[in-house]
Amino acid sequence: MNDHTEETSMAHILIVEARFYDHLNDLLVAGARGAIEAAGHSCEVLTVPGALELPGAIALASERGRWDAFVALGVVIRGETYHFEIVANESARGIMALTMDGVAIGNGVLTTEDEAQAIARADPAQLDKGGAAAKAALALLDLRDRLG
């Protein structure tokens, strides 16, 4: 893990996106990247097939020690089956388990009823949940640094 303080060093953040809806992910990544760069930090993007792969990918990446914090991004839109609940709940559970182990993760996985809700939340010009997730990751990183 890179040692840094906000005043002396740049953090390196890994955005891990579950690219299932390209147009929505483009918005989420733009918001996250914008927030990270505006805070003076750098980022890379890693793509996984779906939201269930996010926790595993972040766990593998965190073992490498190359990144200071992580941003999990994806969109899960309710369909006609129970699959929505499984994907939404299990991806959130996996991300939360990693955060409880000290991995700084901002969770930007949207769980919506329809595409219109997803667009409003993903768009950096609207609710900017990608940017909010990046800011949450940076806040956790800052907290970890302050706590030593």
Buried (B, 14 or more C-beta within 10 A) or exposed (E): BEEBEBEEBBBBBBBBBBBBBEEBBBBBBBBBBBBBEEBEBEBEBBBBEEBBBBBEBBBEBBEEEEBBBBBBBBBBBBEEEEEBEEBBEBBBEBBEEBBEEEBBBBBBBBBBEEBEBBBBBBBBEEBBBBBBBBBBBBEBBBEBBEEE
